[in-house]
Amino acid sequence: MIKKIIIFLLVFVFLKFLLFCFVEADELEEVVIQIENLKKDLISKEKNYQELNQRLNNIKIRITELGVEINKKEEEVKKGEEVLAYQKNLLNQRTASFYKNANKNNQFFLNIFFSKNLSSSLNGFFYQQKIVNQDKDMIIKIVLYIKNLEETKKKLEIEKNQLAYLKNEVNKQATILNQQITQTRLKIAQLSAKQQELIAKKFASIYVPRSANISYSCKPDYDPRNGSFRDPGFSPRFGFFTFGVPNRVGLNQWGAYGRAKSGQNEEEILRVYYNFDNIETVDANIKIKVDGYGEYSLEDYVKRIYEVPNNWGTDGFSALKAQAIAARSYALAYTNNGQRSICATEYCQVFKPDPKGGSWEQAVNETAGRVMKKDGQIIKAWFSSTHGGYIFSSADIGWSGTSWTKNNRDTDGDINNFSDLFSKSYDKDSPIFYCNWGSRSQYNNTAWLKSEEVADIVNALLLAKADSSTSRYLYQVDAGGDVWNEERVKQELRKRGISPFNRINNISVSADFNYGKTTTINLSGDAGSVSFDGKEFKDWFNARAPANIQLRGPLYNVEIK
């Protein structure tokens, strides 16, 4: 009886295990399909390497899990093999017993006809028949067990081979992906040290204010909202316009103003721009040391912050209150609760020795001591003037990742095109919401470019992509030094079998309106049509464009007049 129970349990476990094997085999097939789809993605030269990497990693994780399951199956098979000898011995015994009892049963059957006690003979016959049937059932179960074990071993070997193949394929695809990334990075010509120096000087030549209370150096040459523009004296003309300023982290001051005018209170505004748990009140008497100005209590310090205009208090008072809470949080986080000093410029936050007064002081008083906290710590509440309709996390702009900054749109509804951005962005009223940075005195102090000037930028980029060793000669022509002019760049392109552009006739851009960046720029002219990655073109535009004309952020558009 015990032996029967053992055999039954073994058969039950094994059959369950066999079913599990078929399930895992289906999952292996799914992994094969995933790899084939990944190959197709790579063949079609998709550029979203981060997504492909994630998919590869997910496949690797699943393969690892399948490997663990196959190891478990191997252990089960080993256990099955350990009892196999016993099963075979038991089979021999049962087979012998079957034939022996079958013969006995035949004898009992004959005795029925000659027995004087029919009842006793029948009982003996049926008892013997029952033993024969039990032997037969057990023989069948043992044979099935042995047969299933052999089939499982074969399937397991196939799965192991398939898993090894999958691992090899994943490694191949990872290698191909890395090679594509490397090749793409090589194709995108690296800017030389000279070019980087030139761009730095360019950027330094134009003051880009971070604070909404400071006068703006950008005077846009064209405003699509009312159709007004400044005439440089030539046509056609191309204007390269940037949305907002590069630093989009934290509070968007003009965005907060727009939200305040729409009826949002200070906490609703702050939660758009920061991840924080709650707003708490701290000791207002904490001392803040200001470089060059001495020491102030926390509230006296915040009353001397000049970050946003006082006149916002008329129709956007909650924006002033949101700024006061952000300024207080930033100061305490920056100084570690007053243990170190803070600068008085917009590199920290703009401070003046006299209180600002007016609506600002009222906003400070109404939010006295209030700060934002995340995980029990006061957050370093960065902010800037104009985000151009988008909010970035600190990691998005190359800073260390933080839990309290976020990536989000700063718009009233979805954005599908530039027109939506002009109408739905909360910071659309900022003077630098849409600006082409730079100017040239000989063209009415505008930043418009001529068709042949845009063609020269395109030619420089084409040459750099064709031969990265030439990039050191391709910075701004009017900066002087060892640089190739427009004609030399055209000559070098012809040497390499590339037709240069003499003029550009049309430009269009494609943008990721969810994230807020120009993804592709398409240009056409007398040499045909070309397309470039949005950031790649921006980098080379800033290196090659004349004077101090520049693109200042990830999202830009081109106006043609």
N, C-alpha and C positions, 0 to 999 in steps of 0.2 A: 504493500500500500504506500509506504513512504517513497519507494522508488517511482511509483506512478506519479505521485505529487511532484517530485523533483523534475521528472521528465516533462510533465504538463507545464510547470512554471518556466522551464527552459524554452520550450516551444513557444509559449506565450510571449516571453521577453524577446525572443528572436524575431517573431513575426512583427512585433511592434517596432523593433529596431530596423527591420527590413523596410517597413513603411516609411520610417524616418529617413532612410537612405534615399528613397525616391523623391521625397520632398527636397532634400539637400541637392540632389542632382538637378532638379528644376531651378533651384536658386543659382547653381553654377551656370546653367544655360542663360539665366538673366544677366549674369556678369559678362558672359560672352557677348550678348547683345549690347550691353553698355559699352564694352570695348570697341565693338564695331561702329557704334554711333560716334564714339570719341574719335575714331580714325577718320570718319567722314567729316567731322568738325575740323580736324587738323588739315585734311586734304583741301577743304574749302577755305582754308587760311583765315579762320576766324581770329580776331585780334584780342578777344577777351581772355587773356592768359590766366588771369586770376580765377575766373570761373572754371576754366579747363583744369587748372591745378587742383581746385577743390574737388572736381569730379574725379580726377585721378586718385586723389587721397581717399575719397569715399570708397572707390573701387578697391584700393589697397587694404583699407580697413575691413571691407567685406571678405576679401580673399583671406586675410588673416583669421577672421572668424570661421570661415569655411575650413581652413587648415586645422583649427582647434577641433572642429566637429569631426573631421576625418580622422584625427588622432584618437578621438574618443571611439570612433568606429573600429579602428585598428585594435584598440584595447578589448572591445567587445568580441571581435573575431578571435583574438588570442585566447580569451576566456572560453569561447566556443570550442576552439581547437583542444584546449586542455581537457574538456569532457568528451572529446570526440572518440578517444580510445574506449572510454567507458561505454559510450553509446554503441560503438561497433560490437563490443563484447556482449552488451545487453541484447543487441540485435541477433547475435548468434544464438544466445540462450533462448530468446523468444521464438526464433525460427525453429529451433530444435523442439521447444515446448509445443509449438503450434502443430508440427507434424506428429509428435508423440500423442498429443491430446486429440488430434483429428483422427488418428488410428483408433484410439480408445473409444472415441465417440461412434465410430463405425461399428465397433464391437458391441457397444451399448444398444445401437440401433438393431442389430441382429438379435440381441437377447430379448428385445421386446416381443418378438414373435414366438420365442420358446419359453419365456418366463411364465411361471405360475402366478407371480405377483406383479400384475401389469402396472399398478400404481407405483410401486417401488422402482420398477425398471424405467418408467417414464421420468420419474424424478431424477434418476441417475443420468438418463440421456440428456435432459435439459440442463442439468448442472454442468455436465461435460461440454455441452454445446456453448454454454456461457463462458467457460474457460477458454475454449477455442476462439470465440469472438473477441475476448479481451486480448488474447495473444495477437490476433490479427490486427486489432486497432492499434496496439502498441507498436507492432512492426511498421504499420503505415506511418505513425507519428515519427518514429526514429528515422525511417527512410526520408521523410520530408525534411526533418531537421538536418540530416546530412546533406541532402540536396540543396536546401536553402543556404546552408553554410558555404557550400562550394560556389553557389551563384553570387552570394554576397562578397566572397573573396574576389571574384572576378570583377564585380561592379566597383569594389573598393579600389582595385588596381587601376581601373579605367578613370575613376574620379581623381586618384592621385596623379596620374599622368595629365589629366585635364587641368588640374590645379597648377601643376608645374608649368604647363603651357600658358595659363593665364598670367602667372607671375612673370614669365618671360615677356609676354605681350605688354603687360603694364610697364615693365622696365623699359621696353623699346619705346613705348609711347612717351614715357617720361623723358627719355633721352631726346626724342624728336622735339618735344615741347621745349626743352631747355635749349636745344640747338636753334629752334625758331626764335626764341626770346633773344638769344645771343646774336643771331643774325639780324634781327630787327633792331636791336640796340646798336649794332655796328652800322646798319644802314642809316640810322638817325645820327648824323654827324655830330660829334662832340664839339662844343664850343671851345675855342682856344683860350688860354689865360688872357691874351690880349683882348679877345672879344668880351670876356667876362669883366675885365677892367673897364672897357668902353661902356658896357651896359650899366655897370655900377655908377659911372660918372653921369650917364644919361639920366638914370633914375634920381640921382642926387641933384640934378639941375632943376628938377620940378618938385616943389613941395606938395606932397600928398597928405593932407591933414587927416588925422585919425579922429579928431573930435568935431562934433557938430557945431560947436560954438566958435570955431576958428574960420577966418575968411578963406575962400577957396581960390586956388590958382588955376583951376580948369575953367575955361570959358568955352563951352561946346560950340563947335562950328555949325552944327546942325541939330535941330530938335524935331524929331518926327512927330511929336505930339501936336505941334502947331505949324510945322512946315517951315519954320524960320531957319535961315542959315547965313553964314558969312561967306562972301565971295572972295576967293583968293586971286581972281583975275585970270583963271584958265579953266578949260573944260575939254574933255570930261575930267572929273576929279573923283578921287577915292578917299573916303574917310574911314579910319579904323577906330571904332568906338568900343570902349570897355564898360561893362556894367559894374558899378560900385568900385570899391577898393580891394586890394588883395586880402587883407585881414578880415575875414568874415566870422570870426570866432566870438561867441557870446552875444551880448546885447547889441542889436542894431539900433542906434540912437534915432535915426530918422524912421526906422520901422516901428519903434516903440511909439513915436509921435503919431504915426499913421494909425496904429492900433488904439491909442488913447482917443483919437478923434472919432474912431468907430465905436467907442463906448466901453472898451476893455479896461478893467482896473489894474492896479500895479502888479498884483500876484498873477493874474491871467497873463499879463505881458511877460513877466519874468519866466514863467513856466514854458513859454514858447522858445526861449533862448537858452535855458539852463535845465539840467536835470538836478533837482534838489529834493530833499525829503520834506523839509518844512522851513518856515521863517521864524526865527527866534529872536528874542531881545537880549542883548549883551550889556555889560557894564559900559555906560556912556562916558565914564571918566578915564578909560584906558588912554594912555598918552601915545601920541603919534609924533615921531621925530621926522621933520621934513628937511631934506638937504638944503642948506643955505638959509633956512628960516627959523630954526629952533623947534620947540616942542609945543604941541597943542593937545587939548583933550580931543577925544574921538569926534564929538559933535562939532566942536569949533573947527576942527580940521575939515570935516565934510562941508561945512558952511562956506568954506573958501575954495571949493572945487568949481572950476569954470569949464565944464564939459558940454553943457547944452544951453541953448538960449533961454533967457528968462521969459520971453514972450510966448513960449510954448504953454505957459501956465494959463493962458486965456482959453484955449480950446483943447489942450492936451496935458492937463495937470497930472494925470496918473502916469504919464511918461516921465515927468520930473521925479515923482515918488519912486518909480522903478529904478531910475538912475541913481537916486540917493541910496537906496538899499544896495544896489550893485557897487557903488563907489565905497560904501562903508565895508562891504564884504571884501572887496578887492584890497583895501588898505590893511585890514586886519590879517588877511591871508598873506599878503606881500611882506608885511613886517613881522609876521609870526606873533601877533597880538602885541605889537609895539616893541619887540625886542631888537629890531633893526630899523634903520631909517628908510625913507621912501623919497624918490626924486620928485621934482616939482613940475616936470614937463609932461607932455602927452606920452612919452615913453613909459611913464607910470600912469599918472592922471594929472591934468592941468590944475595947478595950485597957485593962488595969488594971496598976498598977505592980508588983503582986505576982504571981509565977507561979501559975498555976491549979493545978498539981500533979496528982496522981492519974492517972487513966486518960488524961487529956488530955496530960500531960507524957510519958507512955509512948508515946502515939501520935506525938507530935512527935519523940521520940528514934528511934522505929522508921522514921520517914520522913525522917530528917535530910537537909536540902539538896535534897530531891526537889521538882521543879516540872514543870508541863505546858508543852510547847512546840508551837507550830504554825508551820510555815515558818521554823523557826530562832529564833522569838521566843517569850519567855515570855508566856503568855496572861493577860489581865486576868480572872481567874476570879470573876466576880460570883456571889453566892449570896443566898438568902433563906430565911426560916423555912418557909413552907408555900405550895406552888404550887397546891393544890386538884386534883391529879391531872394537871396539864399543865405543859409546859415551853415557854417562848417564846424566840425569838431576840431579840437586842437591837433589831432593826428592827421586830419585832412590837409593841413598846411605845413606838415613836416615837424610839428612840435611833438612832445611826448603825449601819448594818449591819456585822456582824463575821463573820469566817470561823469563829471558834471557838465561837459560840453556835448553838443549834439549836432547831427546833420539833419537839416530840415529846409523846406521851402518857407519863405517869409511872404506868402501871398494869400490873397483871399480867394481860394479855389485853385483848381488845377491849371497848369501852364502847358500849352501845346505849341506855342509859337511866340515870337517876339512881341506881337501885338498884345497877347495876353499878359506878358510881363509888364508892358507899359501901363496897362489898365488895372492890373490886379496886385502889383507889388505894394506892400505897405510903405516902403521907403521911396516911392516913385517921385515924391516932391523934392527930394534932395537935389541940390545943384550939381552934384557929381554922380547922380544915378546913372547917367549915360554920357560919357565924356570921351573925346579923343584928345589924349594927352600930348602936349608939346606944341611948338609953333615955329614959324619962320617969318622974320620981319619983312622979307621981300615979297611975301605972299599974304599981306594984310594980317600978319600975326596969326595965321591959321595953321592947322596941321594937315591940310589936304595934300594928297600926293598925286603926281601926274601919272598917266598911263605907263610911260616908259620907266618911271621910278619904281612902280610896282613890278614891272617886268624884270628890272634889275634884281630885285629881292628874290623873285622866283628863280631867276637864272643862278643866283648864288646858292640857293638851296638845292637846285638840281645838280650843280657841280659838286657840292659837298656830299650829296648822297651817292653820286657816281664815283667820287674819289675823295675819301675823307682826309687824305694828306693835303688837300688844297685848302682845307677850312681855315688854316692860319692866315691866308691871304684874303679872306672874304668878309672882313669886318667893315665898318662904316667908311665909305670913301672919303668924306670930308673931314675925317679925323686925322688924315695924313698917315705917314709911316709906310711900312712894307705891305701895301694893300693893292689888290688888282681892281682897276676901274671897270666900268660897264663893258667896254670893248674887249678888254683882256679876258673877262669872264666869258663873253660870247666865243672868243677864239678857243679857249680851253674846252668849252662844251663841244664845239665843232670837231676838235681833235679827238674827242671821245665818241664821235658819232651821234651827238645829241643836237637837235635843232634848237637854238636859243630863241627866246621871245624878244621881239622889238617893242611890242605893245601888248597890254592886257585890255580886253574889251569888256569882260564881265566877270563878276565874282559872286559866289553864293556860299553860305555856310550852313552846316548841319550842327545841331546842338542837342545835348542831353538836358532837356528842360526839367527833368526830375532832380538831377544832381546840380546843374548850373555850370556847365562848361561847354565850350565849343569843341566838337569832336572832329569835324572835318571841314576843310576849306577847299572849295573848287574854283579854279581859275581857268579862263579860256582867252585865247588871243590868236595872233597870227601864226603861232607854232603849234596850235592845237589846244588840247585841254589837259590839265594836270590836277591832281588832288593830293593834299597833304594832311597829316595828322594835325589837329588843332593846336596842340601844345608845341609840336615841332615847328610849325610855321611861326607861332608867336615868338619863340626863342630866336629864330633867324631874322624875323622882322625887327626885333629889338637890337640885333647885332648890326643889321645892314641899313635900316631906314635912316634917312638924313636928319641932321640937326639933333634935336632931343625928342623927336616924335617916337612914341612908344605905346605898347599895349601893356596894361597894368594888372590884368586879372585873367582868370581862366575862361570867363564868358565874354565873348566879343562878337561884334557884328560889323558889316561893311556897308557904308552908304555910298551910292554912286550918283553924281549930279552932272 
